[in-house]
Amino acid sequence: MMKYLLCLVALSFASPVFSQQDSLPRPHSHRNQFYFYWGYNRDYFSRSSIHFRGPNYDFTLYDLKATDRPERFGWVYVNPGLFSIPQFNWRAGYFITDRLHVSIGMDHMKYVVVSEQPTRISGVVSPTASVQYAGSYLNQNIDLQPEILKFEHTNGFNLATMEFEWLQPLYRLSQGIPKLACYWNAGVGGIWVVTKTDVLVFGDGLDNDFHVAGYAMTGKMGPRLEWKKHWFVTAEGKFGYANLPSVFIKNGAPERADHSLTFFEWYVSVGFRFGKTKSR
């Protein structure tokens, strides 16, 4: 994951080299315009420790590896009844100035703890929870078998965020394609992480309801290619930190889990701008 963060930092320093400040010609103004985009993502998560607590257990599993769960490319991405099943992004925004814009939206990511991985455990498990694994543990090695844990934010690990963004012009193709322009977009934001967690702890749990499990802080950047006055394609990388102190195991029951992690996602989206424009 570190290599992705380093690439983003390098690109953020490199982007001003290719821009020409305010002297760049632009086909139109963005001020007072609205926009909307939709796209799809891939996700990468840091290892994290997850704490499970309930009437019959209180233990922590350390350094767990997790992955995303993308859909295979096909009809599901264009079928009107299925296109929201894959890992998607949507965002709607408004340009306060020609470059500064604010947006709200959701990143529908998927988080799956890898089964049968080596981990360590500390805490207490009562015989009521599991006869096989009952006992007291202190940083002991254990293989994460399916009968111990199934843990997935697959519907999902949803970032519901507000972001403040800056659109920096890079260049305009003024010969041959006069309506095509390239920009560099960067932003910061955050607010809530809404999870729908499918979890079994020692075989007991639920595919839980949607629930605000915690919060996230994010930063993003990437190129944006605009065509004429309305259409654009953006390809961005987003990195962030999420703290989830209240993950449901059995909906509103006392059983809960908590963990924190860092993540990186990249996504490609197609968007549309609308509202009054002013030619330059």
C-alpha positions in Angstrom: 0.0 0.0 0.0 2.9 2.4 0.7 3.9 2.4 -2.9 0.5 3.7 -3.9 0.8 6.5 -1.4 4.3 7.4 -2.6 3.1 7.5 -6.2 0.3 9.9 -5.2 2.7 12.2 -3.4 5.1 12.2 -6.3 2.3 13.1 -8.7 1.1 15.9 -6.5 4.5 17.6 -6.7 4.9 16.8 -10.4 1.5 18.2 -11.5 2.4 21.9 -11.2 5.4 21.3 -13.5 3.1 20.6 -16.4 0.6 23.5 -15.6 1.0 27.0 -16.8 -1.0 28.8 -14.1 -3.7 31.3 -15.2 -2.3 31.9 -18.7 -3.7 28.6 -19.9 -6.5 28.9 -22.3 -9.7 27.3 -21.2 -12.8 26.7 -23.3 -15.3 27.9 -20.6 -15.8 28.7 -17.0 -16.8 26.2 -14.3 -18.1 28.8 -11.8 -21.7 28.2 -10.6 -21.9 24.8 -12.4 -23.1 21.5 -11.0 -21.8 18.1 -11.9 -22.4 14.4 -11.3 -20.3 11.4 -12.0 -20.5 7.6 -11.7 -17.7 5.1 -11.8 -16.1 1.9 -10.4 -13.2 1.2 -8.1 -10.6 -1.2 -6.8 -9.6 -1.2 -3.1 -6.5 -2.0 -1.1 -6.5 -2.2 2.7 -3.8 -2.1 5.4 -3.6 -5.0 7.9 -5.7 -4.3 11.0 -6.5 -5.7 14.4 -10.2 -6.4 15.1 -11.6 -6.5 18.6 -14.7 -8.6 19.2 -16.8 -8.2 22.4 -20.0 -9.7 23.6 -21.5 -11.6 26.6 -19.6 -14.8 25.8 -16.3 -13.5 24.4 -13.9 -10.5 24.5 -10.9 -11.0 22.2 -8.7 -9.4 19.6 -7.3 -10.8 16.4 -4.1 -9.1 15.2 -2.7 -8.0 11.9 -5.5 -9.3 9.7 -5.2 -9.2 6.0 -8.2 -8.1 3.9 -9.0 -7.7 0.3 -11.8 -6.2 -1.9 -14.3 -8.3 -4.0 -14.7 -6.8 -7.5 -17.2 -8.2 -10.0 -15.9 -9.7 -13.2 -16.3 -7.3 -16.0 -19.4 -8.0 -18.0 -23.1 -7.3 -18.3 -23.5 -6.4 -14.6 -21.7 -3.1 -15.2 -24.3 -1.8 -17.8 -27.5 -3.6 -16.8 -29.8 -1.0 -15.3 -31.0 -3.4 -12.6 -27.5 -4.7 -11.6 -25.0 -1.8 -12.2 -24.9 -0.9 -8.5 -23.7 -4.4 -7.4 -20.0 -3.8 -8.3 -17.7 -1.5 -6.3 -19.0 1.9 -7.5 -18.5 5.6 -6.9 -20.9 8.4 -7.3 -20.5 12.1 -6.6 -22.4 15.3 -7.1 -20.8 18.7 -6.7 -20.9 22.5 -7.3 -18.2 24.9 -8.4 -18.0 27.8 -6.0 -15.3 29.4 -8.1 -13.8 28.4 -11.4 -11.5 26.0 -9.6 -12.8 25.5 -6.0 -15.7 23.0 -5.8 -17.5 21.1 -3.1 -19.1 17.7 -3.5 -21.0 15.0 -1.7 -21.1 11.3 -2.6 -20.5 7.7 -1.7 -17.6 5.3 -2.4 -19.1 1.7 -2.3 -16.1 -0.4 -1.4 -15.9 -4.0 -0.3 -13.8 -5.3 2.6 -13.3 -9.1 3.1 -11.1 -10.6 5.8 -9.0 -13.4 4.2 -9.9 -16.8 5.6 -7.4 -19.4 6.8 -4.6 -16.9 7.4 -2.2 -17.0 10.3 -2.9 -14.5 13.1 -2.6 -13.9 16.8 -5.2 -13.8 19.5 -5.6 -12.2 22.9 -8.6 -12.3 25.2 -11.2 -14.7 26.6 -13.7 -17.1 24.9 -16.3 -18.9 27.0 -17.5 -22.4 26.4 -20.9 -20.9 25.6 -19.4 -19.2 22.5 -17.2 -22.2 21.5 -16.3 -25.4 23.2 -13.4 -26.0 20.8 -11.8 -22.6 21.3 -12.8 -21.8 24.9 -10.0 -20.4 27.0 -7.8 -17.4 27.8 -5.3 -16.2 25.2 -2.3 -13.9 25.4 -0.8 -13.1 22.0 -1.0 -16.7 20.9 -0.7 -17.9 17.3 -3.8 -19.3 15.6 -5.0 -20.1 12.1 -8.1 -18.2 11.2 -10.5 -21.0 10.2 -14.0 -20.4 8.9 -15.5 -21.7 12.2 -13.7 -19.0 14.1 -14.6 -16.0 11.9 -16.3 -14.8 8.8 -16.1 -11.0 8.5 -17.1 -9.0 5.4 -18.2 -5.4 4.7 -19.3 -6.5 1.3 -22.5 -4.5 0.9 -20.4 -2.8 2.0 -17.6 -0.5 3.3 -19.4 2.7 2.2 -17.7 6.1 2.5 -20.5 8.8 2.7 -18.4 11.9 2.4 -18.2 15.6 1.8 -15.1 16.8 -0.1 -13.5 20.1 -0.9 -11.7 20.0 -4.2 -9.4 22.1 -6.4 -9.3 21.8 -10.2 -6.0 22.9 -11.7 -5.7 23.4 -15.5 -2.9 21.5 -17.1 -3.3 22.0 -20.9 -5.8 22.4 -23.6 -5.5 20.7 -27.0 -6.1 23.7 -29.2 -5.1 22.0 -32.5 -7.3 19.4 -34.0 -9.5 18.9 -30.9 -10.3 22.5 -29.6 -12.9 21.3 -27.2 -10.6 18.9 -25.3 -8.9 20.0 -22.1 -7.0 18.3 -19.3 -7.0 19.2 -15.6 -5.6 18.0 -12.3 -8.1 17.5 -9.5 -7.2 17.2 -5.8 -9.4 17.2 -2.7 -9.8 16.3 1.0 -12.8 15.2 2.9 -14.5 12.6 5.0 -17.4 12.1 7.4 -19.2 8.7 7.9 -18.5 5.1 7.1 -21.7 3.1 6.7 -21.2 -0.6 6.8 -23.4 -3.6 6.1 -21.4 -6.4 7.7 -21.9 -10.1 7.1 -20.2 -11.7 10.1 -20.1 -15.0 12.0 -18.1 -15.2 15.2 -17.8 -18.9 16.2 -20.7 -19.6 13.8 -23.0 -16.9 15.4 -23.9 -13.7 13.7 -25.9 -12.0 10.9 -25.8 -10.3 7.6 -26.5 -7.1 9.4 -28.4 -3.9 8.6 -26.8 -0.8 7.2 -25.2 1.1 10.1 -23.0 4.1 10.7 -20.0 2.2 12.2 -17.5 5.1 12.3 -15.8 7.9 10.4 -13.2 8.4 7.7 -10.8 11.1 6.6 -9.6 11.1 2.9 -7.4 12.7 0.4 -7.5 12.3 -3.4 -5.9 13.4 -6.6 -5.9 12.6 -10.3 -6.4 13.8 -13.9 -9.6 14.9 -15.4 -10.2 15.1 -19.2 -13.1 17.4 -20.3 -14.8 17.4 -23.7 -16.8 20.4 -24.9 -18.8 22.1 -22.2 -20.4 19.1 -20.4 -18.7 15.7 -20.5 -15.6 14.6 -18.6 -13.7 11.5 -17.5 -11.8 11.3 -14.3 -9.2 8.8 -13.0 -8.3 9.4 -9.4 -6.6 7.7 -6.5 -8.0 8.2 -2.9 -6.2 7.3 0.3 -7.6 7.6 3.8 -8.0 6.5 7.4 -11.2 4.9 8.8 -12.0 4.3 12.5 -14.9 1.9 13.1 -15.7 1.7 16.8 -19.2 0.2 16.4 -19.5 -2.6 13.9 -22.7 -4.7 14.2 -22.3 -8.5 14.7 -26.0 -9.1 15.5 -27.6 -5.8 14.6 -28.6 -4.0 17.9 -27.4 -6.8 20.2 -24.5 -6.3 22.6 -22.1 -8.1 20.4 -20.0 -5.6 18.5 -16.6 -5.4 16.7 -14.3 -2.4 16.3 -11.2 -1.8 14.1 -9.3 1.0 12.4 -7.4 0.8 9.1 -5.9 2.8 6.2 -7.0 2.2 2.7 -6.3 3.2 -0.9 -8.7 3.1 -3.8 -8.5 4.0 -7.5 -11.4 4.6 -9.7 -12.4 5.7 -13.2 -15.7 7.7 -13.6 -17.7 9.4 -16.3 -19.4 12.7 -15.5 -21.6 15.4 -16.8 -21.5 19.2 -15.9 -24.6 21.4 -16.2 -25.7 24.9 -15.5 -24.8 28.3 -17.1 -21.4 28.5 -18.7 -19.4 31.5 -19.7 -17.1 31.3 -22.7 -13.5 32.4 -22.4 
